[in-house]
Amino acid sequence: MRATDALTVAAEGGVIGDGRTGANLALGVGLIGVIIGWLALARVAGRIRIGNARTGGVAAVGVGLLGTALAVLHLATSSGGPGTGNGMVGAVVAIPLGLIAAALGRRALTRSRHAARLERERELGPV
């Protein structure tokens, strides 16, 4: 098979090409952010004892915003519309996924601050 034939097959959607790679990357980063945020919330609730909820919350916010930025960048630079094989639908799905990850991370940060304040009050009395 010649290189031109391989590129033609890739352009027709037979192989994942460069058009979908950016959207898949944004989806993956957003999904990782949601998982990190969920684990951070589980740490705050006490269901998981390993790790730090604040670190997980900050990581979830950062990864979620990175996934959202990658998706917006992909949407801004891709040509065509939905169904053309450029990964636009995947990028559109990745935007709320990244925002959900950031929201989960923010919630974990807020809950961990509240839990730390309650623990301080238990030790020292009302401040």
N, CA, C and O atoms as CSV, one atom per row, in Angstrom:
chain,resi,resn,atom,element,x,y,z
A,1,MET,N,N,0.849,-1.169,0.000
A,1,MET,CA,C,0.000,0.000,0.000
A,1,MET,C,C,0.896,1.234,0.000
A,1,MET,O,O,1.844,1.324,0.781
A,2,ARG,N,N,0.594,2.161,-0.863
A,2,ARG,CA,C,1.368,3.397,-0.948
A,2,ARG,C,C,0.920,4.376,0.134
A,2,ARG,O,O,-0.143,4.220,0.736
A,3,ALA,N,N,1.742,5.370,0.363
A,3,ALA,CA,C,1.440,6.363,1.393
A,3,ALA,C,C,0.187,7.154,1.042
A,3,ALA,O,O,-0.594,7.503,1.928
A,4,THR,N,N,-0.010,7.437,-0.232
A,4,THR,CA,C,-1.203,8.206,-0.619
A,4,THR,C,C,-2.472,7.399,-0.377
A,4,THR,O,O,-3.496,7.960,0.012
A,5,ASP,N,N,-2.416,6.083,-0.603
A,5,ASP,CA,C,-3.578,5.234,-0.329
A,5,ASP,C,C,-3.883,5.191,1.166
A,5,ASP,O,O,-5.046,5.226,1.567
A,6,ALA,N,N,-2.840,5.115,1.985
A,6,ALA,CA,C,-3.031,5.097,3.437
A,6,ALA,C,C,-3.645,6.399,3.926
A,6,ALA,O,O,-4.517,6.383,4.795
A,7,LEU,N,N,-3.206,7.515,3.384
A,7,LEU,CA,C,-3.774,8.804,3.765
A,7,LEU,C,C,-5.220,8.945,3.316
A,7,LEU,O,O,-6.032,9.557,4.010
A,8,THR,N,N,-5.541,8.387,2.168
A,8,THR,CA,C,-6.918,8.421,1.691
A,8,THR,C,C,-7.828,7.624,2.606
A,8,THR,O,O,-8.928,8.070,2.934
A,9,VAL,N,N,-7.375,6.438,3.023
A,9,VAL,CA,C,-8.160,5.607,3.947
A,9,VAL,C,C,-8.343,6.338,5.269
A,9,VAL,O,O,-9.435,6.319,5.839
A,10,ALA,N,N,-7.283,6.987,5.770
A,10,ALA,CA,C,-7.374,7.721,7.031
A,10,ALA,C,C,-8.342,8.886,6.922
A,10,ALA,O,O,-9.096,9.154,7.857
A,11,ALA,N,N,-8.331,9.585,5.789
A,11,ALA,CA,C,-9.224,10.727,5.604
A,11,ALA,C,C,-10.675,10.302,5.502
A,11,ALA,O,O,-11.570,11.066,5.862
A,12,GLU,N,N,-10.921,9.098,5.018
A,12,GLU,CA,C,-12.292,8.607,4.902
A,12,GLU,C,C,-12.840,8.098,6.223
A,12,GLU,O,O,-14.006,7.709,6.296
A,13,GLY,N,N,-12.035,8.093,7.253
A,13,GLY,CA,C,-12.518,7.676,8.570
A,13,GLY,C,C,-12.185,6.243,8.906
A,13,GLY,O,O,-12.666,5.740,9.922
A,14,GLY,N,N,-11.404,5.574,8.124
A,14,GLY,CA,C,-11.054,4.189,8.413
A,14,GLY,C,C,-10.078,4.047,9.558
A,14,GLY,O,O,-10.047,3.016,10.230
A,15,VAL,N,N,-9.289,5.063,9.780
A,15,VAL,CA,C,-8.275,5.051,10.825
A,15,VAL,C,C,-8.403,6.361,11.596
A,15,VAL,O,O,-8.736,7.397,11.020
A,16,ILE,N,N,-8.139,6.312,12.889
A,16,ILE,CA,C,-8.171,7.560,13.663
A,16,ILE,C,C,-7.014,8.423,13.196
A,16,ILE,O,O,-5.851,8.039,13.321
A,17,GLY,N,N,-7.330,9.563,12.671
A,17,GLY,CA,C,-6.310,10.461,12.140
A,17,GLY,C,C,-6.071,11.646,13.050
A,17,GLY,O,O,-6.528,11.671,14.192
A,18,ASP,N,N,-5.359,12.617,12.539
A,18,ASP,CA,C,-5.020,13.796,13.315
A,18,ASP,C,C,-6.256,14.598,13.705
A,18,ASP,O,O,-6.231,15.304,14.713
A,19,GLY,N,N,-7.311,14.509,12.950
A,19,GLY,CA,C,-8.512,15.269,13.246
A,19,GLY,C,C,-9.168,14.872,14.547
A,19,GLY,O,O,-9.725,15.718,15.247
A,20,ARG,N,N,-9.109,13.618,14.875
A,20,ARG,CA,C,-9.750,13.140,16.095
A,20,ARG,C,C,-8.794,13.054,17.278
A,20,ARG,O,O,-9.234,12.887,18.415
A,21,THR,N,N,-7.520,13.163,17.030
A,21,THR,CA,C,-6.544,12.988,18.096
A,21,THR,C,C,-6.688,14.070,19.163
A,21,THR,O,O,-6.635,13.767,20.355
A,22,GLY,N,N,-6.868,15.311,18.759
A,22,GLY,CA,C,-7.018,16.402,19.719
A,22,GLY,C,C,-8.264,16.234,20.575
A,22,GLY,O,O,-8.225,16.476,21.781
A,23,ALA,N,N,-9.357,15.828,19.969
A,23,ALA,CA,C,-10.589,15.621,20.720
A,23,ALA,C,C,-10.453,14.435,21.678
A,23,ALA,O,O,-10.929,14.492,22.812
A,24,ASN,N,N,-9.807,13.369,21.222
A,24,ASN,CA,C,-9.603,12.218,22.103
A,24,ASN,C,C,-8.704,12.574,23.279
A,24,ASN,O,O,-8.927,12.103,24.394
A,25,LEU,N,N,-7.697,13.396,23.041
A,25,LEU,CA,C,-6.820,13.848,24.115
A,25,LEU,C,C,-7.601,14.679,25.127
A,25,LEU,O,O,-7.450,14.493,26.335
A,26,ALA,N,N,-8.430,15.589,24.641
A,26,ALA,CA,C,-9.236,16.420,25.536
A,26,ALA,C,C,-10.227,15.567,26.328
A,26,ALA,O,O,-10.441,15.808,27.517
A,27,LEU,N,N,-10.827,14.579,25.680
A,27,LEU,CA,C,-11.740,13.671,26.386
A,27,LEU,C,C,-11.009,12.888,27.468
A,27,LEU,O,O,-11.508,12.749,28.585
A,28,GLY,N,N,-9.832,12.380,27.138
A,28,GLY,CA,C,-9.055,11.615,28.111
A,28,GLY,C,C,-8.645,12.451,29.307
A,28,GLY,O,O,-8.741,12.000,30.448
A,29,VAL,N,N,-8.188,13.663,29.051
A,29,VAL,CA,C,-7.778,14.553,30.142
A,29,VAL,C,C,-8.983,14.908,31.006
A,29,VAL,O,O,-8.879,14.919,32.233
A,30,GLY,N,N,-10.118,15.196,30.387
A,30,GLY,CA,C,-11.330,15.503,31.149
A,30,GLY,C,C,-11.790,14.333,31.990
A,30,GLY,O,O,-12.202,14.518,33.136
A,31,LEU,N,N,-11.727,13.130,31.441
A,31,LEU,CA,C,-12.130,11.945,32.192
A,31,LEU,C,C,-11.191,11.684,33.365
A,31,LEU,O,O,-11.642,11.312,34.448
A,32,ILE,N,N,-9.903,11.874,33.161
A,32,ILE,CA,C,-8.943,11.719,34.260
A,32,ILE,C,C,-9.228,12.748,35.349
A,32,ILE,O,O,-9.130,12.439,36.537
A,33,GLY,N,N,-9.579,13.964,34.951
A,33,GLY,CA,C,-9.922,14.993,35.926
A,33,GLY,C,C,-11.151,14.628,36.739
A,33,GLY,O,O,-11.184,14.862,37.947
A,34,VAL,N,N,-12.167,14.057,36.092
A,34,VAL,CA,C,-13.373,13.629,36.815
A,34,VAL,C,C,-13.028,12.525,37.814
A,34,VAL,O,O,-13.537,12.523,38.935
A,35,ILE,N,N,-12.180,11.602,37.421
A,35,ILE,CA,C,-11.790,10.515,38.324
A,35,ILE,C,C,-11.015,11.064,39.514
A,35,ILE,O,O,-11.252,10.650,40.649
A,36,ILE,N,N,-10.089,11.992,39.270
A,36,ILE,CA,C,-9.317,12.583,40.360
A,36,ILE,C,C,-10.243,13.360,41.302
A,36,ILE,O,O,-10.091,13.277,42.521
A,37,GLY,N,N,-11.189,14.104,40.757
A,37,GLY,CA,C,-12.136,14.847,41.585
A,37,GLY,C,C,-13.014,13.933,42.414
A,37,GLY,O,O,-13.279,14.212,43.583
A,38,TRP,N,N,-13.468,12.846,41.816
A,38,TRP,CA,C,-14.298,11.894,42.552
A,38,TRP,C,C,-13.506,11.264,43.697
A,38,TRP,O,O,-14.025,11.099,44.801
A,39,LEU,N,N,-12.251,10.915,43.430
A,39,LEU,CA,C,-11.409,10.339,44.483
A,39,LEU,C,C,-11.129,11.353,45.585
A,39,LEU,O,O,-11.068,10.981,46.756
A,40,ALA,N,N,-10.959,12.620,45.237
A,40,ALA,CA,C,-10.737,13.647,46.251
A,40,ALA,C,C,-11.973,13.802,47.136
A,40,ALA,O,O,-11.852,13.954,48.351
A,41,LEU,N,N,-13.152,13.765,46.534
A,41,LEU,CA,C,-14.377,13.828,47.341
A,41,LEU,C,C,-14.507,12.616,48.243
A,41,LEU,O,O,-14.967,12.733,49.379
A,42,ALA,N,N,-14.107,11.452,47.749
A,42,ALA,CA,C,-14.158,10.248,48.578
A,42,ALA,C,C,-13.177,10.354,49.748
A,42,ALA,O,O,-13.453,9.849,50.835
A,43,ARG,N,N,-12.043,11.003,49.531
A,43,ARG,CA,C,-11.081,11.196,50.621
A,43,ARG,C,C,-11.646,12.110,51.691
A,43,ARG,O,O,-11.465,11.851,52.880
A,44,VAL,N,N,-12.329,13.177,51.290
A,44,VAL,CA,C,-12.922,14.099,52.261
A,44,VAL,C,C,-13.994,13.394,53.073
A,44,VAL,O,O,-14.098,13.607,54.281
A,45,ALA,N,N,-14.785,12.565,52.428
A,45,ALA,CA,C,-15.866,11.854,53.120
A,45,ALA,C,C,-15.346,10.739,54.012
A,45,ALA,O,O,-16.098,10.206,54.828
A,46,GLY,N,N,-14.082,10.379,53.876
A,46,GLY,CA,C,-13.506,9.337,54.716
A,46,GLY,C,C,-13.646,7.941,54.157
A,46,GLY,O,O,-13.336,6.970,54.848
A,47,ARG,N,N,-14.104,7.812,52.924
A,47,ARG,CA,C,-14.243,6.474,52.336
A,47,ARG,C,C,-12.908,5.932,51.863
A,47,ARG,O,O,-12.741,4.720,51.728
A,48,ILE,N,N,-11.942,6.831,51.607
A,48,ILE,CA,C,-10.601,6.428,51.194
A,48,ILE,C,C,-9.623,7.070,52.172
A,48,ILE,O,O,-9.734,8.262,52.457
A,49,ARG,N,N,-8.688,6.315,52.679
A,49,ARG,CA,C,-7.748,6.850,53.663
A,49,ARG,C,C,-6.406,7.241,53.059
A,49,ARG,O,O,-5.597,7.883,53.729
A,50,ILE,N,N,-6.157,6.871,51.822
A,50,ILE,CA,C,-4.869,7.140,51.204
A,50,ILE,C,C,-4.934,8.468,50.467
A,50,ILE,O,O,-5.893,8.727,49.741
A,51,GLY,N,N,-3.924,9.310,50.645
A,51,GLY,CA,C,-3.834,10.554,49.894
A,51,GLY,C,C,-4.371,11.744,50.652
A,51,GLY,O,O,-4.850,11.626,51.780
A,52,ASN,N,N,-4.284,12.891,50.012
A,52,ASN,CA,C,-4.695,14.161,50.590
A,52,ASN,C,C,-5.818,14.737,49.733
A,52,ASN,O,O,-5.686,14.839,48.513
A,53,ALA,N,N,-6.908,15.107,50.369
A,53,ALA,CA,C,-8.058,15.617,49.622
A,53,ALA,C,C,-7.755,16.968,48.985
A,53,ALA,O,O,-8.218,17.241,47.877
A,54,ARG,N,N,-6.989,17.813,49.661
A,54,ARG,CA,C,-6.673,19.128,49.093
A,54,ARG,C,C,-5.815,18.995,47.842
A,54,ARG,O,O,-6.044,19.688,46.850
A,55,THR,N,N,-4.835,18.112,47.888
A,55,THR,CA,C,-3.989,17.901,46.717
A,55,THR,C,C,-4.813,17.346,45.559
A,55,THR,O,O,-4.644,17.773,44.417
A,56,GLY,N,N,-5.698,16.403,45.842
A,56,GLY,CA,C,-6.568,15.849,44.806
A,56,GLY,C,C,-7.513,16.895,44.242
A,56,GLY,O,O,-7.777,16.910,43.039
A,57,GLY,N,N,-8.029,17.774,45.102
A,57,GLY,CA,C,-8.926,18.827,44.634
A,57,GLY,C,C,-8.226,19.816,43.712
A,57,GLY,O,O,-8.762,20.208,42.676
A,58,VAL,N,N,-7.023,20.211,44.105
A,58,VAL,CA,C,-6.256,21.140,43.260
A,58,VAL,C,C,-5.919,20.478,41.930
A,58,VAL,O,O,-6.002,21.110,40.877
A,59,ALA,N,N,-5.537,19.204,41.980
A,59,ALA,CA,C,-5.210,18.478,40.748
A,59,ALA,C,C,-6.432,18.349,39.842
A,59,ALA,O,O,-6.321,18.510,38.627
A,60,ALA,N,N,-7.594,18.060,40.422
A,60,ALA,CA,C,-8.812,17.923,39.621
A,60,ALA,C,C,-9.186,19.237,38.960
A,60,ALA,O,O,-9.606,19.246,37.803
A,61,VAL,N,N,-9.041,20.344,39.671
A,61,VAL,CA,C,-9.343,21.654,39.076
A,61,VAL,C,C,-8.383,21.931,37.920
A,61,VAL,O,O,-8.801,22.360,36.844
A,62,GLY,N,N,-7.099,21.683,38.150
A,62,GLY,CA,C,-6.114,21.941,37.104
A,62,GLY,C,C,-6.296,21.072,35.882
A,62,GLY,O,O,-6.260,21.562,34.754
A,63,VAL,N,N,-6.493,19.779,36.099
A,63,VAL,CA,C,-6.657,18.853,34.975
A,63,VAL,C,C,-7.969,19.125,34.239
A,63,VAL,O,O,-8.023,19.038,33.012
A,64,GLY,N,N,-9.019,19.451,34.982
A,64,GLY,CA,C,-10.297,19.765,34.344
A,64,GLY,C,C,-10.223,21.004,33.468
A,64,GLY,O,O,-10.758,21.021,32.360
A,65,LEU,N,N,-9.558,22.044,33.969
A,65,LEU,CA,C,-9.411,23.254,33.170
A,65,LEU,C,C,-8.502,23.020,31.971
A,65,LEU,O,O,-8.717,23.600,30.907
A,66,LEU,N,N,-7.490,22.177,32.132
A,66,LEU,CA,C,-6.626,21.838,31.002
A,66,LEU,C,C,-7.412,21.092,29.920
A,66,LEU,O,O,-7.266,21.383,28.732
A,67,GLY,N,N,-8.245,20.131,30.331
A,67,GLY,CA,C,-9.065,19.401,29.368
A,67,GLY,C,C,-10.039,20.319,28.643
A,67,GLY,O,O,-10.253,20.175,27.440
A,68,THR,N,N,-10.629,21.261,29.370
A,68,THR,CA,C,-11.535,22.223,28.744
A,68,THR,C,C,-10.790,23.104,27.752
A,68,THR,O,O,-11.287,23.364,26.656
A,69,ALA,N,N,-9.604,23.562,28.130
A,69,ALA,CA,C,-8.814,24.411,27.232
A,69,ALA,C,C,-8.403,23.648,25.974
A,69,ALA,O,O,-8.436,24.204,24.876
A,70,LEU,N,N,-8.018,22.381,26.126
A,70,LEU,CA,C,-7.662,21.576,24.954
A,70,LEU,C,C,-8.858,21.404,24.024
A,70,LEU,O,O,-8.715,21.474,22.803
A,71,ALA,N,N,-10.037,21.178,24.601
A,71,ALA,CA,C,-11.235,20.998,23.778
A,71,ALA,C,C,-11.598,22.281,23.036
A,71,ALA,O,O,-11.951,22.238,21.857
A,72,VAL,N,N,-11.514,23.413,23.717
A,72,VAL,CA,C,-11.828,24.693,23.075
A,72,VAL,C,C,-10.810,24.982,21.978
A,72,VAL,O,O,-11.175,25.455,20.902
A,73,LEU,N,N,-9.546,24.703,22.241
A,73,LEU,CA,C,-8.513,24.900,21.223
A,73,LEU,C,C,-8.775,24.025,20.003
A,73,LEU,O,O,-8.620,24.469,18.865
A,74,HIS,N,N,-9.175,22.775,20.249
A,74,HIS,CA,C,-9.472,21.878,19.127
A,74,HIS,C,C,-10.665,22.388,18.322
A,74,HIS,O,O,-10.652,22.349,17.091
A,75,LEU,N,N,-11.692,22.864,19.016
A,75,LEU,CA,C,-12.858,23.404,18.304
A,75,LEU,C,C,-12.495,24.639,17.489
A,75,LEU,O,O,-13.010,24.847,16.390
A,76,ALA,N,N,-11.609,25.448,18.038
A,76,ALA,CA,C,-11.249,26.685,17.345
A,76,ALA,C,C,-10.402,26.421,16.109
A,76,ALA,O,O,-10.452,27.193,15.151
A,77,THR,N,N,-9.628,25.346,16.116
A,77,THR,CA,C,-8.707,25.108,15.000
A,77,THR,C,C,-9.192,24.061,14.015
A,77,THR,O,O,-8.579,23.887,12.962
A,78,SER,N,N,-10.279,23.355,14.323
A,78,SER,CA,C,-10.736,22.319,13.400
A,78,SER,C,C,-11.633,22.927,12.326
A,78,SER,O,O,-12.328,23.921,12.543
A,79,SER,N,N,-11.588,22.302,11.188
A,79,SER,CA,C,-12.410,22.783,10.081
A,79,SER,C,C,-13.563,21.811,9.863
A,79,SER,O,O,-13.497,20.660,10.295
A,80,GLY,N,N,-14.588,22.256,9.213
A,80,GLY,CA,C,-15.739,21.404,8.944
A,80,GLY,C,C,-16.735,21.480,10.087
A,80,GLY,O,O,-16.679,22.379,10.927
A,81,GLY,N,N,-17.632,20.535,10.103
A,81,GLY,CA,C,-18.671,20.499,11.116
A,81,GLY,C,C,-18.768,19.125,11.736
A,81,GLY,O,O,-17.918,18.266,11.504
A,82,PRO,N,N,-19.795,18.922,12.517
A,82,PRO,CA,C,-19.997,17.603,13.123
A,82,PRO,C,C,-20.225,16.547,12.045
A,82,PRO,O,O,-20.938,16.785,11.070
A,83,GLY,N,N,-19.624,15.403,12.229
A,83,GLY,CA,C,-19.779,14.313,11.277
A,83,GLY,C,C,-18.764,14.313,10.155
A,83,GLY,O,O,-18.837,13.466,9.265
A,84,THR,N,N,-17.819,15.239,10.171
A,84,THR,CA,C,-16.809,15.287,9.114
A,84,THR,C,C,-15.564,14.493,9.466
A,84,THR,O,O,-14.663,14.370,8.637
A,85,GLY,N,N,-15.492,13.950,10.676
A,85,GLY,CA,C,-14.327,13.176,11.069
A,85,GLY,C,C,-13.229,13.998,11.695
A,85,GLY,O,O,-12.120,13.503,11.897
A,86,ASN,N,N,-13.520,15.258,12.008
A,86,ASN,CA,C,-12.511,16.120,12.616
A,86,ASN,C,C,-12.548,16.104,14.132
A,86,ASN,O,O,-11.748,16.791,14.766
A,87,GLY,N,N,-13.436,15.354,14.724
A,87,GLY,CA,C,-13.492,15.238,16.174
A,87,GLY,C,C,-14.209,16.372,16.865
A,87,GLY,O,O,-13.989,16.607,18.053
A,88,MET,N,N,-15.047,17.068,16.161
A,88,MET,CA,C,-15.736,18.203,16.775
A,88,MET,C,C,-16.737,17.765,17.833
A,88,MET,O,O,-16.878,18.436,18.855
A,89,VAL,N,N,-17.424,16.674,17.617
A,89,VAL,CA,C,-18.392,16.190,18.603
A,89,VAL,C,C,-17.672,15.757,19.874
A,89,VAL,O,O,-18.155,16.011,20.978
A,90,GLY,N,N,-16.536,15.114,19.729
A,90,GLY,CA,C,-15.748,14.723,20.899
A,90,GLY,C,C,-15.266,15.924,21.683
A,90,GLY,O,O,-15.242,15.890,22.913
A,91,ALA,N,N,-14.881,16.984,20.992
A,91,ALA,CA,C,-14.446,18.200,21.675
A,91,ALA,C,C,-15.606,18.875,22.392
A,91,ALA,O,O,-15.438,19.424,23.481
A,92,VAL,N,N,-16.779,18.833,21.778
A,92,VAL,CA,C,-17.957,19.418,22.423
A,92,VAL,C,C,-18.308,18.641,23.687
A,92,VAL,O,O,-18.730,19.243,24.674
A,93,VAL,N,N,-18.146,17.338,23.682
A,93,VAL,CA,C,-18.405,16.518,24.869
A,93,VAL,C,C,-17.321,16.743,25.916
A,93,VAL,O,O,-17.605,16.680,27.112
A,94,ALA,N,N,-16.088,17.004,25.493
A,94,ALA,CA,C,-14.976,17.179,26.424
A,94,ALA,C,C,-15.089,18.473,27.227
A,94,ALA,O,O,-14.570,18.550,28.341
A,95,ILE,N,N,-15.755,19.485,26.685
A,95,ILE,CA,C,-15.871,20.755,27.411
A,95,ILE,C,C,-16.634,20.582,28.724
A,95,ILE,O,O,-16.095,20.947,29.768
A,96,PRO,N,N,-17.858,20.048,28.732
A,96,PRO,CA,C,-18.528,19.874,30.024
A,96,PRO,C,C,-17.840,18.841,30.924
A,96,PRO,O,O,-17.928,18.933,32.148
A,97,LEU,N,N,-17.163,17.866,30.330
A,97,LEU,CA,C,-16.448,16.884,31.138
A,97,LEU,C,C,-15.337,17.561,31.932
A,97,LEU,O,O,-15.155,17.270,33.114
A,98,GLY,N,N,-14.600,18.457,31.296
A,98,GLY,CA,C,-13.562,19.201,32.000
A,98,GLY,C,C,-14.132,20.136,33.053
A,98,GLY,O,O,-13.552,20.293,34.127
A,99,LEU,N,N,-15.267,20.758,32.750
A,99,LEU,CA,C,-15.897,21.650,33.722
A,99,LEU,C,C,-16.433,20.864,34.917
A,99,LEU,O,O,-16.383,21.353,36.045
A,100,ILE,N,N,-16.941,19.666,34.687
A,100,ILE,CA,C,-17.391,18.805,35.788
A,100,ILE,C,C,-16.211,18.434,36.671
A,100,ILE,O,O,-16.331,18.428,37.896
A,101,ALA,N,N,-15.069,18.124,36.059
A,101,ALA,CA,C,-13.872,17.791,36.832
A,101,ALA,C,C,-13.449,18.977,37.698
A,101,ALA,O,O,-13.095,18.797,38.863
A,102,ALA,N,N,-13.483,20.178,37.141
A,102,ALA,CA,C,-13.116,21.371,37.914
A,102,ALA,C,C,-14.104,21.608,39.058
A,102,ALA,O,O,-13.702,22.000,40.153
A,103,ALA,N,N,-15.380,21.375,38.809
A,103,ALA,CA,C,-16.382,21.557,39.858
A,103,ALA,C,C,-16.214,20.527,40.977
A,103,ALA,O,O,-16.354,20.862,42.153
A,104,LEU,N,N,-15.917,19.283,40.618
A,104,LEU,CA,C,-15.677,18.260,41.641
A,104,LEU,C,C,-14.453,18.615,42.479
A,104,LEU,O,O,-14.468,18.455,43.700
A,105,GLY,N,N,-13.397,19.094,41.832
A,105,GLY,CA,C,-12.205,19.501,42.558
A,105,GLY,C,C,-12.474,20.669,43.488
A,105,GLY,O,O,-11.994,20.690,44.621
A,106,ARG,N,N,-13.244,21.646,43.012
A,106,ARG,CA,C,-13.596,22.791,43.857
A,106,ARG,C,C,-14.426,22.353,45.048
A,106,ARG,O,O,-14.234,22.848,46.159
A,107,ARG,N,N,-15.335,21.442,44.826
A,107,ARG,CA,C,-16.161,20.938,45.930
A,107,ARG,C,C,-15.322,20.200,46.956
A,107,ARG,O,O,-15.550,20.334,48.158
A,108,ALA,N,N,-14.351,19.419,46.492
A,108,ALA,CA,C,-13.451,18.707,47.408
A,108,ALA,C,C,-12.625,19.696,48.215
A,108,ALA,O,O,-12.404,19.483,49.407
A,109,LEU,N,N,-12.162,20.782,47.583
A,109,LEU,CA,C,-11.405,21.797,48.312
A,109,LEU,C,C,-12.253,22.464,49.385
A,109,LEU,O,O,-11.794,22.671,50.508
A,110,THR,N,N,-13.488,22.798,49.038
A,110,THR,CA,C,-14.379,23.443,49.998
A,110,THR,C,C,-14.679,22.519,51.165
A,110,THR,O,O,-14.645,22.944,52.320
A,111,ARG,N,N,-14.968,21.271,50.877
A,111,ARG,CA,C,-15.262,20.321,51.949
A,111,ARG,C,C,-14.042,20.044,52.821
A,111,ARG,O,O,-14.178,19.875,54.033
A,112,SER,N,N,-12.860,19.996,52.226
A,112,SER,CA,C,-11.669,19.728,53.031
A,112,SER,C,C,-11.364,20.911,53.950
A,112,SER,O,O,-10.910,20.714,55.077
A,113,ARG,N,N,-11.610,22.146,53.478
A,113,ARG,CA,C,-11.439,23.314,54.340
A,113,ARG,C,C,-12.415,23.266,55.511
A,113,ARG,O,O,-12.044,23.555,56.649
A,114,HIS,N,N,-13.649,22.904,55.229
A,114,HIS,CA,C,-14.670,22.823,56.267
A,114,HIS,C,C,-14.314,21.724,57.279
A,114,HIS,O,O,-14.454,21.915,58.488
A,115,ALA,N,N,-13.857,20.586,56.776
A,115,ALA,CA,C,-13.481,19.479,57.671
A,115,ALA,C,C,-12.283,19.859,58.533
A,115,ALA,O,O,-12.229,19.485,59.705
A,116,ALA,N,N,-11.326,20.589,57.981
A,116,ALA,CA,C,-10.161,21.016,58.758
A,116,ALA,C,C,-10.574,21.999,59.844
A,116,ALA,O,O,-10.061,21.937,60.961
A,117,ARG,N,N,-11.498,22.907,59.529
A,117,ARG,CA,C,-11.973,23.860,60.528
A,117,ARG,C,C,-12.702,23.152,61.662
A,117,ARG,O,O,-12.519,23.496,62.829
A,118,LEU,N,N,-13.529,22.161,61.323
A,118,LEU,CA,C,-14.232,21.410,62.361
A,118,LEU,C,C,-13.262,20.638,63.249
A,118,LEU,O,O,-13.459,20.552,64.461
A,119,GLU,N,N,-12.229,20.084,62.655
A,119,GLU,CA,C,-11.237,19.344,63.437
A,119,GLU,C,C,-10.486,20.274,64.378
A,119,GLU,O,O,-10.212,19.908,65.521
A,120,ARG,N,N,-10.146,21.491,63.906
A,120,ARG,CA,C,-9.480,22.473,64.748
A,120,ARG,C,C,-10.355,22.884,65.905
A,120,ARG,O,O,-9.869,23.040,67.025
A,121,GLU,N,N,-11.655,23.066,65.652
A,121,GLU,CA,C,-12.579,23.455,66.712
A,121,GLU,C,C,-12.724,22.352,67.762
A,121,GLU,O,O,-12.865,22.634,68.952
A,122,ARG,N,N,-12.689,21.091,67.312
A,122,ARG,CA,C,-12.766,19.988,68.258
A,122,ARG,C,C,-11.547,19.959,69.189
A,122,ARG,O,O,-11.667,19.669,70.379
A,123,GLU,N,N,-10.380,20.265,68.625
A,123,GLU,CA,C,-9.158,20.222,69.419
A,123,GLU,C,C,-9.025,21.431,70.342
A,123,GLU,O,O,-8.660,21.279,71.508
A,124,LEU,N,N,-9.320,22.636,69.832
A,124,LEU,CA,C,-9.055,23.857,70.579
A,124,LEU,C,C,-10.305,24.500,71.185
A,124,LEU,O,O,-10.201,25.424,71.991
A,125,GLY,N,N,-11.458,24.021,70.804
A,125,GLY,CA,C,-12.699,24.662,71.217
A,125,GLY,C,C,-13.109,25.689,70.170
A,125,GLY,O,O,-12.373,25.912,69.209
A,126,PRO,N,N,-14.270,26.319,70.339
A,126,PRO,CA,C,-14.734,27.302,69.352
A,126,PRO,C,C,-13.773,28.485,69.279
A,126,PRO,O,O,-13.291,28.986,70.295
A,127,VAL,N,N,-13.512,28.912,68.052
A,127,VAL,CA,C,-12.578,30.030,67.844
A,127,VAL,C,C,-13.335,31.310,67.649
A,127,VAL,O,O,-12.727,32.364,67.459
